Amino acid sequence: MAAKAGGEGAANDTAAGFPGGAQVRAFIATLRGARGMSPHTIRNYTQALRDFCRWAADYCGFDGDFRGLSRRAIRDFIIEKQRTHSRATLHNHLAALRALFRHLLRSGTVETSPLLGLRSPKLPKQLPRFLTEKQTAALLAAPGKLHESGRIDAWVRTRDEAVLELLYGAGLRVAELCGLDHAHVDAGAGLVRVLGKGRKTRLIPAGAIALAALQRLRRISPFSNTADSPVFTTGPGTAKRLTPRAVQLLLKRHLAAADLPPDLTPHKLRHTCATHLLDHDADLRAIQEQLGHASLSTTQIYAHVSLARLKKTHALSHPRA
């Protein structure tokens, strides 16, 4: 059970909007100043910690003093939320709590963490979804199809072709794509330079077709044609950078035009790039460097994708299967 902590500190926590709110906000502020912490992670951690603090207030009278949170309270939270939350959501809640308590330990606010030794529920192993080469070709042709039907203009067609070709050709994360400036594209060397997770820079071969699409876009976008201007903008007469949300929406438009599942995301084109590279005998470590994975084990999941597909083909085709 949480110990009742009186005094000004607890009052300030409650005034922040929920028990423990002031300390949670201080922790989130340190995340915003940390290198390599994505806005998506910060948003998820904020929501997870708010949810937990409110649950703990109802469960054991938690009033903002994290020193009083018991191991039993955390364990009961896991047991109760397994009934209503997916394992992935619960995993995120516990990751946020672990990060918070590491922060509180470093600051001397608490002396120990109630999460020590507690295991997170195992996440189900899911192979990444990807497009077949035929489906990918249909998607990449979709901007031309929409332009011919009069549904998008020539500039949008050129921009969207470059977006799709680069997501697939280079396997970029959508944030990496949106962050590209013209100075990051070396057409002569066939490379693009991106700032990835952890603010790590890497050079990536983009492929001749993607680079040609980028060159076409640059030729018809004179307003945003300087070296430090963004490659992908919202229109030909503006330097306003394309956002990840805008990329998601344009992808949905082209998925519909290509008669492909509407729930595919830009990240699935990254999966598709990696899977097709592996199918065509690319070295796993080369794919790791291309994608910017810190660990080879992250990249190895694509080997499982290819193996699973091989087993399915064998079962359908081999006379002794």
MARZASE-10901 format. One record per residue (C-alpha): residue number from 1; chain; x negated, y, z negated. Coordinates in steps of 0.5 Angstrom, whole numbers, plus 500, padded with zeros to 3 digits. Example, Ala and Ser with C-alpha at 12.3 -4.5 7.8 and 13.67 -1.06 7.14 Angstrom:
2
i:1	ch:A	xx:475	yy:491	zz:484;
i:2	ch:A	xx:473	yy:498	zz:486;
//
This chain:
321
i:1	ch:A	xx:500	yy:500	zz:500;
i:2	ch:A	xx:498	yy:507	zz:501;
i:3	ch:A	xx:495	yy:511	zz:495;
i:4	ch:A	xx:499	yy:518	zz:494;
i:5	ch:A	xx:494	yy:523	zz:496;
i:6	ch:A	xx:497	yy:530	zz:493;
i:7	ch:A	xx:494	yy:537	zz:494;
i:8	ch:A	xx:493	yy:541	zz:500;
i:9	ch:A	xx:490	yy:536	zz:504;
i:10	ch:A	xx:496	yy:532	zz:504;
i:11	ch:A	xx:500	yy:538	zz:505;
i:12	ch:A	xx:496	yy:540	zz:511;
i:13	ch:A	xx:497	yy:533	zz:514;
i:14	ch:A	xx:504	yy:533	zz:514;
i:15	ch:A	xx:505	yy:540	zz:517;
i:16	ch:A	xx:501	yy:538	zz:523;
i:17	ch:A	xx:507	yy:534	zz:525;
i:18	ch:A	xx:506	yy:527	zz:522;
i:19	ch:A	xx:503	yy:524	zz:516;
i:20	ch:A	xx:495	yy:524	zz:518;
i:21	ch:A	xx:496	yy:529	zz:523;
i:22	ch:A	xx:491	yy:534	zz:522;
i:23	ch:A	xx:486	yy:529	zz:521;
i:24	ch:A	xx:488	yy:526	zz:528;
i:25	ch:A	xx:488	yy:532	zz:531;
i:26	ch:A	xx:481	yy:533	zz:529;
i:27	ch:A	xx:479	yy:527	zz:531;
i:28	ch:A	xx:482	yy:528	zz:538;
i:29	ch:A	xx:478	yy:534	zz:538;
i:30	ch:A	xx:472	yy:531	zz:538;
i:31	ch:A	xx:474	yy:526	zz:543;
i:32	ch:A	xx:475	yy:532	zz:548;
i:33	ch:A	xx:468	yy:534	zz:547;
i:34	ch:A	xx:465	yy:527	zz:548;
i:35	ch:A	xx:462	yy:525	zz:554;
i:36	ch:A	xx:465	yy:520	zz:559;
i:37	ch:A	xx:472	yy:520	zz:555;
i:38	ch:A	xx:478	yy:521	zz:560;
i:39	ch:A	xx:484	yy:525	zz:559;
i:40	ch:A	xx:488	yy:519	zz:560;
i:41	ch:A	xx:484	yy:515	zz:554;
i:42	ch:A	xx:485	yy:521	zz:550;
i:43	ch:A	xx:493	yy:522	zz:551;
i:44	ch:A	xx:494	yy:514	zz:550;
i:45	ch:A	xx:490	yy:515	zz:543;
i:46	ch:A	xx:494	yy:521	zz:541;
i:47	ch:A	xx:500	yy:517	zz:542;
i:48	ch:A	xx:498	yy:511	zz:539;
i:49	ch:A	xx:496	yy:514	zz:533;
i:50	ch:A	xx:502	yy:519	zz:532;
i:51	ch:A	xx:506	yy:512	zz:533;
i:52	ch:A	xx:502	yy:509	zz:527;
i:53	ch:A	xx:502	yy:514	zz:522;
i:54	ch:A	xx:510	yy:515	zz:523;
i:55	ch:A	xx:510	yy:507	zz:522;
i:56	ch:A	xx:506	yy:507	zz:516;
i:57	ch:A	xx:510	yy:513	zz:513;
i:58	ch:A	xx:516	yy:509	zz:513;
i:59	ch:A	xx:513	yy:502	zz:511;
i:60	ch:A	xx:508	yy:504	zz:506;
i:61	ch:A	xx:509	yy:511	zz:504;
i:62	ch:A	xx:503	yy:514	zz:508;
i:63	ch:A	xx:502	yy:521	zz:507;
i:64	ch:A	xx:496	yy:523	zz:510;
i:65	ch:A	xx:491	yy:520	zz:506;
i:66	ch:A	xx:487	yy:515	zz:510;
i:67	ch:A	xx:483	yy:512	zz:504;
i:68	ch:A	xx:489	yy:509	zz:502;
i:69	ch:A	xx:491	yy:505	zz:508;
i:70	ch:A	xx:490	yy:497	zz:506;
i:71	ch:A	xx:488	yy:492	zz:511;
i:72	ch:A	xx:495	yy:489	zz:509;
i:73	ch:A	xx:498	yy:495	zz:512;
i:74	ch:A	xx:494	yy:494	zz:519;
i:75	ch:A	xx:496	yy:487	zz:519;
i:76	ch:A	xx:503	yy:488	zz:518;
i:77	ch:A	xx:503	yy:493	zz:523;
i:78	ch:A	xx:500	yy:488	zz:528;
i:79	ch:A	xx:505	yy:483	zz:526;
i:80	ch:A	xx:511	yy:487	zz:527;
i:81	ch:A	xx:509	yy:491	zz:533;
i:82	ch:A	xx:508	yy:484	zz:537;
i:83	ch:A	xx:516	yy:483	zz:537;
i:84	ch:A	xx:517	yy:490	zz:541;
i:85	ch:A	xx:510	yy:492	zz:544;
i:86	ch:A	xx:506	yy:489	zz:550;
i:87	ch:A	xx:500	yy:486	zz:548;
i:88	ch:A	xx:496	yy:491	zz:552;
i:89	ch:A	xx:500	yy:497	zz:548;
i:90	ch:A	xx:498	yy:494	zz:542;
i:91	ch:A	xx:491	yy:493	zz:544;
i:92	ch:A	xx:491	yy:500	zz:545;
i:93	ch:A	xx:494	yy:502	zz:538;
i:94	ch:A	xx:488	yy:498	zz:535;
i:95	ch:A	xx:483	yy:501	zz:539;
i:96	ch:A	xx:485	yy:508	zz:537;
i:97	ch:A	xx:485	yy:506	zz:530;
i:98	ch:A	xx:478	yy:503	zz:530;
i:99	ch:A	xx:476	yy:509	zz:534;
i:100	ch:A	xx:479	yy:514	zz:529;
i:101	ch:A	xx:476	yy:510	zz:523;
i:102	ch:A	xx:469	yy:510	zz:526;
i:103	ch:A	xx:470	yy:518	zz:526;
i:104	ch:A	xx:472	yy:518	zz:519;
i:105	ch:A	xx:467	yy:513	zz:516;
i:106	ch:A	xx:462	yy:518	zz:520;
i:107	ch:A	xx:465	yy:524	zz:517;
i:108	ch:A	xx:465	yy:521	zz:510;
i:109	ch:A	xx:472	yy:521	zz:509;
i:110	ch:A	xx:473	yy:514	zz:508;
i:111	ch:A	xx:468	yy:509	zz:505;
i:112	ch:A	xx:471	yy:503	zz:509;
i:113	ch:A	xx:475	yy:501	zz:515;
i:114	ch:A	xx:481	yy:497	zz:513;
i:115	ch:A	xx:480	yy:494	zz:521;
i:116	ch:A	xx:474	yy:490	zz:519;
i:117	ch:A	xx:474	yy:483	zz:521;
i:118	ch:A	xx:481	yy:484	zz:524;
i:119	ch:A	xx:482	yy:481	zz:531;
i:120	ch:A	xx:486	yy:484	zz:536;
i:121	ch:A	xx:491	yy:480	zz:540;
i:122	ch:A	xx:488	yy:477	zz:546;
i:123	ch:A	xx:490	yy:480	zz:553;
i:124	ch:A	xx:493	yy:475	zz:558;
i:125	ch:A	xx:488	yy:474	zz:564;
i:126	ch:A	xx:491	yy:478	zz:570;
i:127	ch:A	xx:487	yy:477	zz:576;
i:128	ch:A	xx:487	yy:484	zz:580;
i:129	ch:A	xx:492	yy:485	zz:585;
i:130	ch:A	xx:490	yy:487	zz:592;
i:131	ch:A	xx:492	yy:488	zz:600;
i:132	ch:A	xx:490	yy:483	zz:605;
i:133	ch:A	xx:486	yy:485	zz:611;
i:134	ch:A	xx:492	yy:485	zz:615;
i:135	ch:A	xx:496	yy:489	zz:610;
i:136	ch:A	xx:490	yy:494	zz:609;
i:137	ch:A	xx:490	yy:495	zz:616;
i:138	ch:A	xx:498	yy:497	zz:616;
i:139	ch:A	xx:497	yy:502	zz:611;
i:140	ch:A	xx:491	yy:505	zz:614;
i:141	ch:A	xx:495	yy:506	zz:620;
i:142	ch:A	xx:501	yy:509	zz:616;
i:143	ch:A	xx:499	yy:517	zz:617;
i:144	ch:A	xx:499	yy:516	zz:624;
i:145	ch:A	xx:505	yy:513	zz:624;
i:146	ch:A	xx:508	yy:518	zz:620;
i:147	ch:A	xx:505	yy:524	zz:624;
i:148	ch:A	xx:508	yy:521	zz:631;
i:149	ch:A	xx:515	yy:520	zz:628;
i:150	ch:A	xx:514	yy:528	zz:626;
i:151	ch:A	xx:515	yy:527	zz:619;
i:152	ch:A	xx:508	yy:530	zz:617;
i:153	ch:A	xx:504	yy:535	zz:621;
i:154	ch:A	xx:497	yy:534	zz:624;
i:155	ch:A	xx:493	yy:537	zz:618;
i:156	ch:A	xx:496	yy:532	zz:613;
i:157	ch:A	xx:495	yy:526	zz:617;
i:158	ch:A	xx:488	yy:528	zz:618;
i:159	ch:A	xx:487	yy:529	zz:610;
i:160	ch:A	xx:491	yy:523	zz:608;
i:161	ch:A	xx:487	yy:518	zz:613;
i:162	ch:A	xx:481	yy:521	zz:610;
i:163	ch:A	xx:484	yy:519	zz:603;
i:164	ch:A	xx:486	yy:512	zz:604;
i:165	ch:A	xx:479	yy:511	zz:608;
i:166	ch:A	xx:475	yy:513	zz:603;
i:167	ch:A	xx:479	yy:510	zz:597;
i:168	ch:A	xx:478	yy:503	zz:601;
i:169	ch:A	xx:472	yy:504	zz:604;
i:170	ch:A	xx:468	yy:506	zz:598;
i:171	ch:A	xx:472	yy:503	zz:593;
i:172	ch:A	xx:473	yy:510	zz:589;
i:173	ch:A	xx:477	yy:511	zz:583;
i:174	ch:A	xx:482	yy:516	zz:584;
i:175	ch:A	xx:479	yy:521	zz:579;
i:176	ch:A	xx:472	yy:520	zz:583;
i:177	ch:A	xx:476	yy:522	zz:590;
i:178	ch:A	xx:479	yy:528	zz:587;
i:179	ch:A	xx:473	yy:531	zz:584;
i:180	ch:A	xx:469	yy:530	zz:591;
i:181	ch:A	xx:466	yy:537	zz:594;
i:182	ch:A	xx:463	yy:537	zz:601;
i:183	ch:A	xx:456	yy:538	zz:598;
i:184	ch:A	xx:457	yy:531	zz:595;
i:185	ch:A	xx:458	yy:528	zz:602;
i:186	ch:A	xx:452	yy:526	zz:606;
i:187	ch:A	xx:454	yy:524	zz:613;
i:188	ch:A	xx:447	yy:523	zz:616;
i:189	ch:A	xx:445	yy:518	zz:611;
i:190	ch:A	xx:452	yy:515	zz:610;
i:191	ch:A	xx:453	yy:516	zz:603;
i:192	ch:A	xx:458	yy:520	zz:598;
i:193	ch:A	xx:455	yy:522	zz:591;
i:194	ch:A	xx:461	yy:521	zz:586;
i:195	ch:A	xx:461	yy:523	zz:578;
i:196	ch:A	xx:464	yy:516	zz:575;
i:197	ch:A	xx:465	yy:514	zz:568;
i:198	ch:A	xx:461	yy:516	zz:563;
i:199	ch:A	xx:459	yy:522	zz:567;
i:200	ch:A	xx:454	yy:518	zz:571;
i:201	ch:A	xx:453	yy:519	zz:578;
i:202	ch:A	xx:452	yy:514	zz:583;
i:203	ch:A	xx:451	yy:514	zz:591;
i:204	ch:A	xx:456	yy:510	zz:595;
i:205	ch:A	xx:456	yy:508	zz:602;
i:206	ch:A	xx:462	yy:510	zz:605;
i:207	ch:A	xx:463	yy:506	zz:612;
i:208	ch:A	xx:463	yy:510	zz:618;
i:209	ch:A	xx:470	yy:510	zz:619;
i:210	ch:A	xx:471	yy:513	zz:613;
i:211	ch:A	xx:466	yy:518	zz:614;
i:212	ch:A	xx:468	yy:520	zz:621;
i:213	ch:A	xx:475	yy:521	zz:618;
i:214	ch:A	xx:472	yy:526	zz:613;
i:215	ch:A	xx:468	yy:530	zz:618;
i:216	ch:A	xx:475	yy:531	zz:622;
i:217	ch:A	xx:478	yy:533	zz:616;
i:218	ch:A	xx:472	yy:538	zz:615;
i:219	ch:A	xx:473	yy:541	zz:622;
i:220	ch:A	xx:480	yy:543	zz:621;
i:221	ch:A	xx:480	yy:546	zz:614;
i:222	ch:A	xx:476	yy:552	zz:615;
i:223	ch:A	xx:478	yy:555	zz:609;
i:224	ch:A	xx:475	yy:550	zz:604;
i:225	ch:A	xx:469	yy:549	zz:608;
i:226	ch:A	xx:463	yy:551	zz:604;
i:227	ch:A	xx:459	yy:546	zz:600;
i:228	ch:A	xx:462	yy:547	zz:593;
i:229	ch:A	xx:469	yy:547	zz:595;
i:230	ch:A	xx:473	yy:541	zz:594;
i:231	ch:A	xx:474	yy:536	zz:600;
i:232	ch:A	xx:481	yy:534	zz:599;
i:233	ch:A	xx:486	yy:540	zz:598;
i:234	ch:A	xx:493	yy:541	zz:598;
i:235	ch:A	xx:493	yy:545	zz:604;
i:236	ch:A	xx:489	yy:547	zz:610;
i:237	ch:A	xx:490	yy:554	zz:607;
i:238	ch:A	xx:488	yy:553	zz:600;
i:239	ch:A	xx:482	yy:551	zz:596;
i:240	ch:A	xx:487	yy:548	zz:591;
i:241	ch:A	xx:484	yy:541	zz:589;
i:242	ch:A	xx:488	yy:535	zz:590;
i:243	ch:A	xx:490	yy:531	zz:584;
i:244	ch:A	xx:491	yy:524	zz:582;
i:245	ch:A	xx:498	yy:525	zz:581;
i:246	ch:A	xx:498	yy:528	zz:588;
i:247	ch:A	xx:494	yy:522	zz:591;
i:248	ch:A	xx:499	yy:517	zz:588;
i:249	ch:A	xx:505	yy:520	zz:591;
i:250	ch:A	xx:502	yy:520	zz:598;
i:251	ch:A	xx:500	yy:513	zz:597;
i:252	ch:A	xx:507	yy:511	zz:596;
i:253	ch:A	xx:509	yy:515	zz:602;
i:254	ch:A	xx:504	yy:511	zz:606;
i:255	ch:A	xx:506	yy:504	zz:603;
i:256	ch:A	xx:513	yy:505	zz:605;
i:257	ch:A	xx:511	yy:507	zz:612;
i:258	ch:A	xx:507	yy:500	zz:612;
i:259	ch:A	xx:513	yy:496	zz:609;
i:260	ch:A	xx:508	yy:495	zz:603;
i:261	ch:A	xx:510	yy:494	zz:596;
i:262	ch:A	xx:512	yy:501	zz:593;
i:263	ch:A	xx:508	yy:499	zz:586;
i:264	ch:A	xx:501	yy:499	zz:589;
i:265	ch:A	xx:497	yy:504	zz:586;
i:266	ch:A	xx:490	yy:508	zz:588;
i:267	ch:A	xx:486	yy:503	zz:584;
i:268	ch:A	xx:489	yy:497	zz:588;
i:269	ch:A	xx:485	yy:500	zz:594;
i:270	ch:A	xx:479	yy:499	zz:589;
i:271	ch:A	xx:481	yy:492	zz:588;
i:272	ch:A	xx:482	yy:491	zz:595;
i:273	ch:A	xx:475	yy:494	zz:597;
i:274	ch:A	xx:471	yy:489	zz:592;
i:275	ch:A	xx:475	yy:483	zz:594;
i:276	ch:A	xx:474	yy:484	zz:602;
i:277	ch:A	xx:467	yy:486	zz:600;
i:278	ch:A	xx:466	yy:479	zz:597;
i:279	ch:A	xx:470	yy:475	zz:602;
i:280	ch:A	xx:465	yy:478	zz:607;
i:281	ch:A	xx:459	yy:475	zz:603;
i:282	ch:A	xx:457	yy:482	zz:599;
i:283	ch:A	xx:452	yy:480	zz:593;
i:284	ch:A	xx:456	yy:481	zz:587;
i:285	ch:A	xx:451	yy:486	zz:584;
i:286	ch:A	xx:451	yy:490	zz:590;
i:287	ch:A	xx:459	yy:490	zz:589;
i:288	ch:A	xx:457	yy:492	zz:581;
i:289	ch:A	xx:453	yy:498	zz:584;
i:290	ch:A	xx:458	yy:500	zz:589;
i:291	ch:A	xx:464	yy:500	zz:584;
i:292	ch:A	xx:460	yy:503	zz:578;
i:293	ch:A	xx:461	yy:498	zz:573;
i:294	ch:A	xx:457	yy:498	zz:567;
i:295	ch:A	xx:457	yy:490	zz:566;
i:296	ch:A	xx:457	yy:485	zz:571;
i:297	ch:A	xx:462	yy:481	zz:568;
i:298	ch:A	xx:467	yy:486	zz:570;
i:299	ch:A	xx:465	yy:485	zz:577;
i:300	ch:A	xx:466	yy:478	zz:576;
i:301	ch:A	xx:473	yy:478	zz:576;
i:302	ch:A	xx:473	yy:479	zz:584;
i:303	ch:A	xx:470	yy:472	zz:584;
i:304	ch:A	xx:475	yy:469	zz:581;
i:305	ch:A	xx:480	yy:472	zz:586;
i:306	ch:A	xx:477	yy:469	zz:592;
i:307	ch:A	xx:476	yy:463	zz:588;
i:308	ch:A	xx:484	yy:463	zz:587;
i:309	ch:A	xx:485	yy:464	zz:594;
i:310	ch:A	xx:481	yy:459	zz:596;
i:311	ch:A	xx:484	yy:454	zz:592;
i:312	ch:A	xx:491	yy:456	zz:594;
i:313	ch:A	xx:489	yy:455	zz:602;
i:314	ch:A	xx:486	yy:449	zz:600;
i:315	ch:A	xx:492	yy:446	zz:597;
i:316	ch:A	xx:496	yy:448	zz:603;
i:317	ch:A	xx:491	yy:446	zz:608;
i:318	ch:A	xx:487	yy:440	zz:606;
i:319	ch:A	xx:490	yy:433	zz:608;
i:320	ch:A	xx:487	yy:431	zz:601;
i:321	ch:A	xx:489	yy:437	zz:597;
//
